[in-house]
Amino acid sequence: MKKKIYLSLLLILILNNEGYISILNPGGKICLEQKYLIFISTLLMLIIVIPVIFMTLYFYYKYRERKKKLEYKPDWDYSKKVEVVIWGVPIMIILILGIITWKSTHELAPQKQIIYNNNNVINVEVISLDWKWLFIYNKIGIATINQLVLPIKVPIELKITSETVMNSFFIPQLCSQMYAMAGMKNKNFLMSNKKGNYIGMSTNFSGKGFSGMKFKVLVVSLKNFERWIKKIKEYKKNINYKILLKETINNKIEYYSSLEKKYLKLLINKGVERC
């Protein structure tokens, strides 16, 4: 019974398109580099793992109980060659992994600004609510709930905070995970190189509506992005912050074409001013 459960969980993980496994199908530069880092680290560790598995099976076979008597060497207890291999190889792999990790940590830092063909950076305020995500395109003058639309090959600066409890912002195929906390803002830069539909989520338990804190990410051409902005502004729907702050579960996608600057500033800076 237990084997069936484990196999079912493994199958779900392998076939899961919306979970962490999707990081192996990146849609942006950051996650592409992370994919290479995962592969390189795995291959380096397999240098130790594969020989250990092989030797385990070999020793099991070679020293199994048999009727035939073999030569017995009780006085053998040390080999310089063996000691060099079993200590030297792991040390070298740890050193290589350490160098790669240190280098990639600085190169892929979420706060590091992305520059591409002198394209202007698009700023998006990201606020976690109970239990939904609010995306504010402040300079454009629009906002959305549970949908993030981005133009392809344009650097994006996300300023992430929380109006409520601590959350975690993550788009597995586009950017690194970043905490959303009341009282501070975290920056996360990203840029997508591939059009498509992606899934974003919260990866930090935040209450009964946590499992529904997923949002859609659409990466479109710059022309389609401008058309989308124009379409949102035609809705002429004002944002109502009192309704917005109410707890909701599995909140649908919503669009707002007008932002009240006074309340918007309070919402974005709530908690930051408390620090």
GUKOL-300030 format. One line per 4 residues: their letters; for each residue x, y, z of N, C-alpha, C. Coordinates in Angstrom, 2 decimals. Each point is the difference from the previous one (the first is absolute). Example, Ala and Ser with C-alpha at 12.3 -4.5 7.8 and 13.67 -1.06 7.14 Angstrom:
residues 2
AS	13.19/-5.69/7.80/-0.89/1.19/0.00/0.90/1.20/0.00 ~ -0.35/1.05/-0.72/0.82/1.19/0.06/-0.77/1.09/0.73;
This chain:
residues 275
MKKK	0.83/-1.21/0.00/-0.83/1.21/0.00/0.87/1.27/0.00 ~ 1.04/-0.04/0.86/0.88/1.16/0.10/0.73/0.25/-1.32 ~ 0.41/-1.11/-0.66/0.70/0.14/-1.28/-0.88/0.68/-1.03 ~ -1.30/-0.34/-0.01/-0.95/0.61/-0.94/-0.14/1.49/0.26;
IYLS	-0.03/0.37/1.28/-0.11/1.42/0.37/1.23/0.77/-0.47 ~ 1.19/-0.56/0.26/1.24/0.67/-0.40/0.09/0.14/-1.51 ~ -0.39/-1.05/-0.72/0.02/0.04/-1.46/-0.99/1.03/-0.54 ~ -1.16/0.11/0.64/-1.01/0.99/-0.41/0.51/1.42/0.21;
LLLI	0.65/0.24/1.14/0.56/1.32/0.29/1.10/0.35/-1.00 ~ 0.84/-0.99/-0.34/1.07/0.22/-0.97/-0.59/0.33/-1.37 ~ -1.07/-0.69/-0.39/-0.64/0.23/-1.29/-0.61/1.40/-0.05 ~ -0.63/0.42/1.10/-0.59/1.34/0.07/1.08/1.06/-0.16;
LILN	1.15/-0.21/0.65/1.11/0.95/-0.09/0.53/0.11/-1.42 ~ 0.14/-1.15/-0.66/0.55/-0.03/-1.36/-0.95/0.69/-0.99 ~ -1.31/-0.24/0.16/-0.98/0.53/-0.94/-0.50/1.39/0.38 ~ 0.50/0.53/1.10/-0.50/1.27/0.50/0.53/1.16/-0.84;
NEGY	-0.90/0.72/-0.70/0.40/1.13/-0.84/0.04/1.31/0.77 ~ -0.69/0.05/1.14/-0.15/1.26/0.71/0.93/0.10/1.20 ~ 0.75/-1.04/0.28/0.84/0.01/1.18/1.45/0.29/-0.30 ~ 0.85/-0.41/0.93/1.40/0.35/-0.08/0.71/-0.66/-1.17;
ISIL	-0.53/-1.15/-0.48/0.66/-0.71/-1.10/0.04/0.87/-1.26 ~ -0.89/0.99/-0.12/-0.05/0.86/-1.18/1.22/0.91/-0.10 ~ 0.78/0.09/1.06/1.22/0.82/-0.06/0.98/-0.57/-1.02 ~ -0.17/-1.28/-0.36/0.86/-0.63/-1.00/-0.44/0.34/-1.42;
NPGG	-1.09/0.77/-0.12/-0.45/0.50/-1.30/-0.08/1.52/0.07 ~ 1.15/0.68/0.10/0.02/1.44/0.29/-0.51/0.86/-1.15 ~ -0.55/1.15/0.40/-0.47/0.96/-1.00/0.77/1.30/0.05 ~ 1.03/0.05/0.84/0.78/1.23/0.15/1.46/-0.30/0.30;
KICL	0.82/1.03/-0.09/1.44/-0.14/0.17/0.38/-0.51/1.38 ~ -0.64/0.53/1.04/0.34/-0.37/1.37/-0.19/-1.50/0.22 ~ -1.19/-0.50/-0.37/-0.30/-1.42/0.23/0.81/-0.90/-0.94 ~ 0.39/0.50/-1.16/0.85/-0.78/-0.90/1.36/-0.25/0.65;
EQKY	0.55/1.04/0.63/1.28/-0.15/0.70/-0.16/-0.92/1.21 ~ -1.15/0.10/0.68/-0.24/-0.88/1.15/-0.11/-1.46/-0.44 ~ -0.58/-0.22/-1.17/-0.11/-1.36/-0.55/1.39/-0.58/-0.24 ~ 0.90/0.78/-0.63/1.36/-0.46/-0.24/0.71/-0.29/1.32;
LIFI	-0.25/0.84/0.99/0.63/-0.18/1.31/-0.46/-1.31/0.64 ~ -1.28/-0.32/-0.11/-0.54/-1.27/0.53/0.66/-1.19/-0.70 ~ 0.08/0.07/-1.32/0.60/-1.10/-0.77/1.48/-0.20/0.34 ~ 0.75/1.10/0.05/1.43/-0.09/0.30/0.23/-0.58/1.40;
STLL	-0.78/0.48/0.98/0.14/-0.48/1.38/-0.34/-1.49/0.09 ~ -1.07/-0.39/-0.70/-0.40/-1.42/0.01/1.07/-0.88/-0.62 ~ 0.54/0.41/-1.14/1.03/-0.80/-0.67/1.26/-0.12/0.86 ~ 0.38/1.08/0.66/1.19/-0.04/0.87/-0.21/-0.97/1.16;
MLII	-1.20/0.02/0.58/-0.27/-0.89/1.13/-0.11/-1.46/-0.44 ~ -0.42/-0.21/-1.25/-0.09/-1.37/-0.52/1.37/-0.65/-0.15 ~ 1.05/0.84/-0.07/1.37/-0.54/-0.07/0.29/-0.85/1.23 ~ -0.59/0.38/1.13/0.16/-0.79/1.23/-1.10/-1.06/0.13;
VIPV	-1.21/0.39/-0.29/-1.16/-0.88/0.23/0.08/-1.27/-0.84 ~ 0.29/0.15/-1.31/0.01/-1.18/-0.90/1.06/-1.02/0.41 ~ 1.28/0.41/0.25/0.99/-1.00/0.45/-0.38/-0.68/1.33 ~ -0.61/0.78/0.91/-0.40/-0.58/1.30/-1.07/-1.08/-0.22;
IFMT	-0.98/0.30/-0.85/-1.04/-1.00/-0.30/0.62/-1.23/-0.66 ~ 0.91/0.23/-0.94/0.65/-1.12/-0.70/0.80/-0.86/0.98 ~ 0.79/0.67/0.85/0.83/-0.76/0.95/-0.84/-0.75/1.02 ~ -1.13/0.57/0.40/-0.90/-0.68/0.92/-0.49/-1.32/-0.60;
LYFY	-0.43/0.05/-1.25/-0.47/-1.21/-0.69/1.15/-0.98/-0.24 ~ 1.17/0.53/-0.35/1.17/-0.85/-0.28/0.46/-0.73/1.26 ~ 0.10/0.74/1.12/0.43/-0.62/1.25/-1.02/-1.02/0.50 ~ -1.27/0.34/-0.20/-1.05/-0.94/0.40/0.14/-1.32/-0.76;
YKYR	0.32/0.11/-1.29/0.15/-1.21/-0.81/1.31/-0.73/0.32 ~ 1.09/0.76/0.08/1.32/-0.60/0.18/0.15/-0.72/1.34 ~ -0.54/0.60/1.07/0.19/-0.55/1.34/-1.24/-0.70/0.54 ~ -0.82/-0.45/-0.88/-1.16/-0.78/0.42/0.47/-1.35/0.55;
ERKK	-0.83/-0.62/0.76/0.34/-1.30/0.58/0.01/-1.07/-1.11 ~ 1.12/-0.74/-0.07/0.14/-1.05/-1.01/0.64/-1.25/0.62 ~ -0.19/-1.12/-0.65/0.59/-1.26/0.47/1.50/-0.01/-0.26 ~ 0.37/0.60/-1.12/1.41/0.01/-0.38/0.81/0.89/0.94;
KLEY	1.13/-0.51/0.50/0.85/0.77/0.91/0.92/0.92/-0.80 ~ 0.08/1.28/0.44/0.84/1.00/-0.67/1.13/0.41/0.91 ~ 1.00/0.66/-0.58/1.15/0.46/0.76/-0.43/1.07/1.00 ~ 0.47/-0.12/1.21/-0.38/0.91/1.08/1.22/0.84/0.40;
KPDW	-0.16/1.34/0.00/1.12/0.90/0.30/-0.35/0.88/1.20 ~ 0.13/-0.51/1.19/-0.40/0.77/1.18/0.94/1.15/0.36 ~ 1.21/-0.01/-0.53/0.98/1.03/0.39/-0.10/1.28/-0.85 ~ -0.81/-0.03/-1.04/-0.12/1.19/-0.85/-0.96/0.99/0.66;
DYSK	0.47/1.23/0.25/-0.88/1.00/0.64/0.23/1.41/-0.51 ~ 0.90/0.20/-0.95/0.27/1.38/-0.46/0.47/-0.01/-1.44 ~ -0.50/1.00/-0.77/0.45/0.20/-1.37/0.07/1.50/-0.26 ~ 1.16/0.47/-0.32/0.16/1.43/-0.25/-0.82/0.45/-1.20;
KVEV	-0.02/-0.84/-1.04/-0.76/0.34/-1.21/-1.49/0.14/0.30 ~ -0.52/-0.95/0.79/-1.42/0.04/0.36/-0.31/1.25/0.81 ~ 0.87/0.34/0.96/-0.21/1.19/0.84/0.00/1.28/-0.83 ~ 0.93/0.08/-0.96/0.07/1.19/-0.86/-1.28/0.15/-0.81;
VIWG	-0.51/-1.10/-0.53/-1.22/0.05/-0.82/-1.23/0.37/0.83 ~ -0.20/-0.70/1.14/-1.23/0.20/0.78/-0.05/1.36/0.70 ~ 1.18/0.62/0.22/0.01/1.35/0.58/0.21/1.08/-1.06 ~ 0.85/-0.26/-0.96/0.35/1.02/-0.99/-1.15/0.36/-0.93;
VPIM	-0.69/-1.01/-0.54/-1.09/0.26/-0.95/-1.14/0.82/0.63 ~ -0.52/-0.40/1.18/-1.06/0.82/0.62/0.44/1.43/0.30 ~ 1.24/0.16/0.47/0.50/1.36/0.30/0.02/0.85/-1.27 ~ 0.48/-0.56/-1.11/0.04/0.73/-1.26/-1.41/0.38/-0.47;
IILI	-0.94/-0.93/0.14/-1.37/0.28/-0.44/-0.63/1.08/0.87 ~ 0.24/-0.04/1.31/-0.53/1.03/0.90/0.58/1.37/-0.35 ~ 1.30/0.04/-0.31/0.63/1.27/-0.38/-0.61/0.55/-1.30 ~ -0.17/-0.88/-0.99/-0.59/0.43/-1.28/-1.43/0.49/0.20;
LGII	-0.80/-0.76/0.78/-1.38/0.41/0.28/-0.05/1.33/0.75 ~ 0.95/0.19/0.92/0.06/1.24/0.76/0.28/1.20/-0.89 ~ 0.93/-0.15/-0.92/0.34/1.08/-0.94/-1.19/0.33/-0.91 ~ -0.63/-1.07/-0.54/-1.16/0.19/-0.88/-1.14/0.68/0.75;
TWKS	-0.26/-0.45/1.23/-1.09/0.57/0.81/0.26/1.47/0.33 ~ 1.23/0.31/0.39/0.34/1.39/0.35/-0.17/0.91/-1.22 ~ 0.49/-0.46/-1.14/-0.08/0.79/-1.23/-1.45/0.20/-0.45 ~ -0.77/-1.09/-0.01/-1.38/0.08/-0.48/-0.89/0.78/0.96;
THEL	0.30/-0.07/1.30/-0.79/0.75/0.99/0.08/1.50/-0.27 ~ 1.19/0.49/-0.38/0.16/1.42/-0.30/-0.54/0.35/-1.38 ~ 0.20/-0.88/-0.97/-0.46/0.29/-1.36/-1.53/-0.04/-0.11 ~ -0.65/-0.89/0.77/-1.45/-0.18/-0.09/-0.75/0.65/1.15;
APQK	0.65/0.92/0.70/-0.67/0.68/1.11/-1.28/0.68/-0.49 ~ -1.14/-0.25/0.64/-1.28/0.57/-0.45/0.01/1.53/-0.06 ~ 0.82/0.62/0.87/0.05/1.46/0.05/0.88/0.61/-1.08 ~ 0.69/-0.83/-0.76/0.92/0.51/-1.04/-0.80/0.43/-1.22;
QIIY	0.16/1.24/-0.38/-0.78/0.55/-1.12/0.41/-0.64/-1.32 ~ -1.02/-0.25/-0.83/0.22/-0.59/-1.32/-0.03/1.12/-1.04 ~ 1.04/0.06/-0.83/0.06/1.00/-1.08/-0.03/-0.73/-1.33 ~ -0.92/0.40/-0.88/-0.13/-0.68/-1.29/-0.36/1.01/-1.09;
NNNN	0.92/0.23/-0.93/-0.22/0.88/-1.15/-0.55/1.38/0.38 ~ 0.43/0.48/1.16/-0.42/1.32/0.49/-1.53/0.13/0.13 ~ -0.69/-1.13/0.13/-1.45/0.04/0.22/-0.31/0.56/1.37 ~ -1.04/0.84/0.07/-0.42/0.55/1.28/-0.55/-1.09/0.91;
VINV	0.34/0.09/1.26/-0.48/-0.98/0.98/-1.45/0.32/0.36 ~ -0.84/-1.04/0.03/-1.40/0.15/0.42/-0.09/-0.36/1.48 ~ -0.53/0.93/0.80/-0.12/-0.21/1.44/-1.40/-0.52/0.34 ~ -0.04/-1.04/0.80/-1.27/-0.56/0.46/0.05/-0.18/1.52;
EVIS	-0.97/0.58/0.69/-0.14/-0.20/1.44/-0.77/-1.30/0.22 ~ 0.57/-0.89/0.80/-0.64/-1.29/0.29/-0.35/-0.03/1.48 ~ -1.28/-0.16/0.29/-0.46/0.00/1.40/-0.80/-1.28/0.26 ~ 0.43/-0.75/1.00/-0.76/-1.20/0.38/-1.10/0.39/0.98;
LDWK	-1.20/-0.49/-0.30/-1.18/0.25/0.84/-0.54/-1.35/0.46 ~ -1.06/0.01/0.77/-0.67/-1.24/0.42/-1.12/-0.32/-0.97 ~ 0.01/-1.01/-0.84/1.12/-0.81/-0.42/0.07/0.15/-1.50 ~ 0.66/1.05/-0.41/0.10/0.37/-1.41/1.22/0.89/-0.19;
WLFI	0.32/0.26/-1.27/1.14/0.85/-0.33/-0.49/1.24/-0.73 ~ 0.47/1.15/0.43/-0.32/1.27/-0.66/1.24/0.50/-0.74 ~ -0.17/0.26/-1.30/1.09/0.51/-0.83/-0.35/1.42/-0.46 ~ 0.84/0.95/0.36/-0.25/1.40/-0.32/1.05/0.51/-0.97;
YNKI	-0.46/0.39/-1.19/0.88/0.63/-1.00/-0.12/1.50/0.27 ~ 0.77/0.47/0.95/-0.19/1.34/0.55/0.14/1.10/-1.06 ~ 1.06/-0.07/-0.80/0.24/1.05/-1.00/-1.00/-0.06/-1.14 ~ -0.54/-1.19/-0.25/-0.99/-0.15/-1.07/-1.39/0.39/0.49;
GIAT	-0.24/-0.21/1.31/-1.28/0.40/0.59/-1.06/-1.07/0.00 ~ 0.42/-1.29/-0.01/-0.96/-1.10/0.03/0.43/-1.00/1.07 ~ -0.92/-0.91/0.34/0.31/-1.05/0.98/-0.80/-1.25/-0.35 ~ 0.51/-1.14/0.45/-0.69/-1.27/-0.24/0.04/-0.85/1.26;
INQL	-0.94/-0.92/0.07/0.00/-1.01/1.05/0.25/-1.35/-0.65 ~ 1.00/-0.71/0.51/0.31/-1.37/-0.42/0.32/-0.16/-1.49 ~ 0.47/1.07/-0.62/0.52/-0.13/-1.36/1.12/1.01/-0.22 ~ 1.12/-0.50/-0.50/1.16/0.83/-0.28/0.32/-0.13/-1.49;
VLPI	-0.12/1.11/-0.72/0.27/-0.01/-1.44/1.31/0.76/-0.26 ~ 0.92/-0.63/-0.73/1.32/0.57/-0.22/0.36/-0.04/-1.48 ~ 0.70/1.03/-0.48/0.48/-0.04/-1.39/1.29/-0.82/-0.09 ~ 0.17/-0.67/-1.12/1.18/-0.84/-0.19/1.26/0.86/-0.20;
KVPI	1.11/-0.49/0.53/1.32/0.63/-0.15/0.04/1.44/0.48 ~ -0.76/0.26/1.08/0.02/1.32/0.65/0.29/-0.24/1.49 ~ 1.03/0.65/0.56/0.30/-0.18/1.43/-1.17/0.44/0.88 ~ -0.29/-0.80/1.02/-1.09/0.28/0.92/0.57/0.11/1.41;
ELKI	-0.40/1.06/0.71/0.37/0.15/1.40/-1.23/-0.20/0.87 ~ 0.01/-1.04/0.80/-1.10/-0.28/0.91/0.38/0.50/1.40 ~ -0.88/0.81/0.59/0.20/0.44/1.38/-1.04/-0.73/0.85 ~ 0.47/-0.94/0.79/-0.88/-0.96/0.66/-0.14/0.31/1.49;
TSET	-1.25/0.06/0.45/-0.28/0.22/1.42/-1.30/-0.72/0.36 ~ -0.41/0.12/1.24/-1.22/-0.67/0.46/-0.84/0.98/0.81 ~ -1.31/-0.05/-0.22/-0.91/0.81/0.80/-0.40/-0.76/1.25 ~ 0.26/-1.30/-0.01/-0.44/-0.86/1.10/1.18/-0.84/0.49;
VMNS	-0.21/-1.29/0.21/1.05/-0.85/0.54/1.08/-0.27/-1.05 ~ 1.06/-0.63/0.44/1.13/-0.32/-0.89/-0.42/-0.99/-1.07 ~ 0.40/0.28/-1.24/-0.26/-0.89/-1.12/1.29/-0.18/-0.80 ~ -0.11/-0.76/-1.08/1.17/-0.23/-0.84/-0.42/0.01/-1.47;
FFIP	0.63/0.87/-0.77/-0.32/0.19/-1.42/0.93/-0.85/-0.85 ~ -0.59/-0.79/-0.91/0.84/-0.90/-0.81/-0.66/-0.30/-1.34 ~ 0.76/0.23/-1.08/-0.39/-0.45/-1.34/1.09/-0.95/-0.45 ~ -0.21/-1.32/0.15/1.08/-0.98/-0.21/0.74/0.12/-1.33;
QLCS	-0.70/0.40/-1.07/0.63/0.03/-1.32/0.60/1.35/-0.36 ~ -0.19/1.00/0.87/0.45/1.35/-0.37/0.94/0.66/1.01 ~ -0.20/-0.24/1.28/0.81/0.75/0.96/0.20/-0.78/1.30 ~ 0.89/0.50/0.82/0.30/-0.62/1.28/-1.13/0.25/0.99;
QMYA	-0.04/-0.85/1.01/-0.97/0.17/1.08/0.41/1.20/0.85 ~ -1.00/0.79/0.44/0.29/1.18/0.81/-1.09/0.17/1.04 ~ 0.41/0.27/1.24/-0.98/0.16/1.07/-0.72/1.34/-0.10 ~ -1.30/-0.03/0.35/-0.82/1.21/0.08/-0.33/0.22/1.46;
MAGM	0.52/1.08/0.56/-0.18/0.25/1.44/-0.46/1.42/0.25 ~ -0.96/0.13/0.91/-0.44/1.33/0.43/1.16/0.67/0.72 ~ 0.20/1.26/-0.31/1.09/0.71/0.66/1.24/0.14/-0.85 ~ 0.01/-0.61/-1.18/1.17/0.14/-0.86/-0.37/-0.32/-1.45;
KNKN	0.86/0.42/-0.91/-0.15/-0.30/-1.42/1.20/-0.79/-0.49 ~ -0.28/-1.03/-0.75/1.07/-0.77/-0.65/-0.07/0.21/-1.50 ~ 1.14/0.21/-0.61/0.04/0.18/-1.46/0.34/-1.32/-0.68 ~ -0.63/-0.22/-1.13/0.26/-1.21/-0.79/-0.07/0.38/-1.48;
FLMS	1.14/-0.09/-0.68/0.06/0.32/-1.43/-0.17/-1.27/-0.82 ~ -0.71/0.12/-1.09/-0.15/-1.14/-0.90/-0.17/0.48/-1.43 ~ 0.22/-0.91/-0.94/-0.25/0.28/-1.42/-0.28/-1.32/-0.70 ~ -1.10/-0.04/-0.73/-0.36/-1.23/-0.69/0.48/0.05/-1.46;
NKKG	0.54/-1.12/-0.45/0.47/-0.12/-1.38/-0.94/-0.82/-0.88 ~ -1.12/-0.44/0.60/-0.90/-0.89/-0.72/-1.46/0.34/0.33 ~ -0.79/0.21/-1.05/-1.43/0.26/0.20/-0.67/-1.25/0.57 ~ -1.07/0.24/0.75/-0.72/-1.16/0.53/-0.79/0.32/1.24;
NYIG	-0.67/-1.02/0.51/-0.78/0.10/1.24/0.76/-0.74/1.10 ~ 0.16/0.67/1.12/0.73/-0.58/1.11/-0.85/0.07/1.27 ~ 0.42/-0.75/1.00/-0.71/-0.02/1.27/0.89/0.58/1.10 ~ -0.57/0.93/0.77/0.67/0.53/1.18/-0.75/-0.46/1.23;
MSTN	0.69/0.01/1.14/-0.62/-0.54/1.21/0.62/0.57/1.26 ~ -0.68/-0.25/1.10/0.58/0.26/1.32/0.58/-1.31/0.50 ~ 1.21/0.05/0.55/0.62/-1.23/0.50/0.22/0.07/1.51 ~ -0.76/0.88/0.66/0.11/0.12/1.45/-1.40/-0.07/0.59;
FSGK	-0.25/-0.99/0.85/-1.34/-0.20/0.55/-0.46/1.27/0.73 ~ -1.21/0.46/-0.34/-0.48/1.27/0.56/-1.47/-0.06/0.43 ~ -0.52/-1.21/0.20/-1.37/-0.10/0.47/-0.86/-0.89/-0.88 ~ -1.30/0.01/0.27/-0.91/-0.95/-0.65/-0.11/0.19/-1.52;
GFSG	0.28/1.20/-0.51/-0.10/0.24/-1.44/1.31/-0.12/-0.74 ~ 1.03/-0.50/0.68/1.35/-0.08/-0.57/0.04/-0.78/-1.31 ~ -0.68/-1.15/-0.05/0.08/-0.87/-1.19/-0.57/0.68/-1.25 ~ -0.85/1.02/0.18/-0.58/0.71/-1.14/0.78/1.24/-0.41;
MKFK	1.15/0.23/0.63/0.79/1.20/-0.31/0.89/-0.22/-1.22 ~ -0.63/-0.38/-1.10/0.70/-0.15/-1.27/-0.44/1.12/-0.94 ~ 0.87/0.38/-0.90/-0.33/1.06/-0.95/0.55/-0.36/-1.37 ~ -0.63/0.56/-1.03/0.43/-0.27/-1.38/0.98/1.06/-0.45;
VLVV	1.01/-0.44/-0.72/1.00/0.91/-0.58/-0.04/-0.17/-1.51 ~ -0.24/1.09/-0.71/-0.04/-0.03/-1.46/1.17/0.81/-0.54 ~ 0.82/-0.62/-0.82/1.10/0.71/-0.67/-0.39/0.19/-1.45 ~ -0.11/1.26/-0.41/-0.51/0.33/-1.34/0.96/0.95/-0.70;
SLKN	-0.26/0.25/-1.28/0.81/0.97/-0.74/-0.27/1.40/0.53 ~ 0.91/0.93/-0.30/-0.15/1.37/0.48/-1.27/0.64/-0.55 ~ -0.34/-0.28/-1.25/-1.23/0.54/-0.60/-1.24/-0.53/0.71 ~ -0.01/-1.30/0.26/-1.14/-0.58/0.71/-0.09/0.50/1.44;
FERW	1.16/0.30/0.60/0.01/0.56/1.36/-0.64/1.39/0.00 ~ 0.33/0.80/-1.01/-0.60/1.35/-0.11/-1.50/-0.09/-0.26 ~ -0.40/-0.98/-0.81/-1.44/-0.21/-0.25/-0.72/-0.41/1.28 ~ 0.66/-0.85/0.78/-0.58/-0.45/1.28/-0.20/1.17/0.95;
IKKI	0.99/0.88/0.07/-0.12/1.19/0.86/-1.18/0.86/-0.44 ~ -0.10/0.21/-1.29/-1.10/0.80/-0.55/-1.35/-0.63/0.33 ~ -0.07/-1.32/-0.10/-1.25/-0.71/0.29/-0.38/0.12/1.47 ~ 1.00/-0.10/0.89/-0.27/0.14/1.45/-0.51/1.39/0.32;
KEYK	0.58/1.02/-0.64/-0.42/1.38/0.28/-1.42/0.27/-0.48 ~ -0.46/-0.79/-0.95/-1.38/0.16/-0.49/-1.03/-0.56/0.96 ~ 0.43/-0.82/0.97/-0.93/-0.56/0.99/-0.61/1.10/0.88 ~ 0.82/1.04/0.26/-0.42/1.11/0.87/-0.53/-0.50/1.34;
KNIN	0.75/-0.90/0.60/-0.37/-0.54/1.30/1.01/0.48/1.04 ~ -0.51/0.72/0.99/0.87/0.54/1.05/0.31/-1.08/1.04 ~ 1.18/0.06/0.55/0.41/-0.95/1.02/-0.63/0.40/1.33 ~ -0.59/-0.96/0.69/-0.62/0.24/1.30/0.83/-0.72/1.06;
YKIL	0.78/0.77/0.75/0.95/-0.60/0.91/-0.66/-0.70/1.19 ~ -1.15/0.50/0.44/-0.69/-0.64/1.13/-0.48/-1.40/-0.38 ~ -0.55/-0.13/-1.21/-0.44/-1.32/-0.47/1.21/-0.89/-0.27 ~ 1.04/0.60/-0.52/1.21/-0.73/-0.38/0.65/-0.67/1.21;
LKET	-0.07/0.64/1.16/0.66/-0.50/1.19/-0.79/-1.10/0.71 ~ -1.21/-0.27/-0.45/-0.79/-1.07/0.60/0.58/-1.36/-0.38 ~ -0.10/-0.95/0.90/0.51/-1.34/-0.26/-0.84/-0.69/-1.07 ~ 0.68/-0.59/-0.99/-0.67/-0.78/-1.04/0.83/-1.24/-0.31;
INNK	-0.68/-1.05/-0.45/0.67/-1.24/-0.36/-0.28/-0.29/-1.47 ~ 1.06/-0.39/-0.72/-0.10/-0.27/-1.45/-0.60/1.20/-0.74 ~ 0.56/1.15/0.30/-0.50/1.24/-0.62/0.19/-0.02/-1.51 ~ -1.01/0.44/-0.73/0.10/0.04/-1.46/0.90/1.16/-0.45;
IEYY	0.36/-0.01/-1.28/0.81/1.09/-0.57/-0.84/1.26/-0.11 ~ 0.58/1.12/0.43/-0.70/1.28/-0.07/0.94/1.05/-0.59 ~ -0.62/1.03/-0.61/0.77/1.09/-0.62/-0.51/1.34/0.51 ~ 0.94/0.92/0.21/-0.35/1.35/0.45/0.69/1.02/-0.89;
SSLE	-0.78/0.96/-0.48/0.54/0.98/-0.95/0.33/1.33/0.66 ~ -0.35/0.13/1.28/0.25/1.27/0.68/0.51/-0.27/1.40 ~ 1.04/0.72/0.40/0.59/-0.17/1.32/-0.11/1.30/0.80 ~ -0.50/-0.10/1.22/-0.05/1.16/0.88/1.37/0.15/0.65;
KKYL	0.72/1.02/-0.41/1.40/0.15/0.40/0.17/0.06/1.51 ~ -0.94/0.65/0.69/0.12/0.17/1.45/-0.03/-1.35/0.71 ~ -1.01/-0.82/-0.32/-0.15/-1.29/0.65/1.02/-1.01/-0.52 ~ 0.39/0.17/-1.28/1.01/-0.87/-0.59/1.32/0.14/0.74;
KLLI	0.39/1.23/0.30/1.24/0.25/0.70/-0.03/-0.60/1.41 ~ -1.15/0.12/0.67/-0.14/-0.58/1.33/0.11/-1.52/-0.04 ~ -0.61/-0.60/-1.00/0.02/-1.45/-0.13/1.40/-0.52/-0.28 ~ 0.69/0.66/-0.94/1.35/-0.43/-0.37/0.98/0.17/1.16;
NKGV	-0.16/1.10/0.73/0.96/0.32/1.06/-0.45/-0.45/1.38 ~ -1.17/-0.65/0.08/-0.47/-0.49/1.29/1.02/-0.98/0.55 ~ 0.37/0.14/1.23/0.99/-0.91/0.56/1.40/0.52/-0.20 ~ 0.30/0.53/-1.18/1.32/0.58/-0.22/0.15/1.21/0.92;
ERC	-1.09/0.75/0.13/0.02/1.17/0.88/0.05/-0.40/1.47 ~ -0.45/-1.25/0.30/0.01/-0.44/1.39/1.40/-0.38/0.46 ~ 0.88/-0.30/-0.97/1.35/-0.49/0.37/0.88/1.14/0.50;
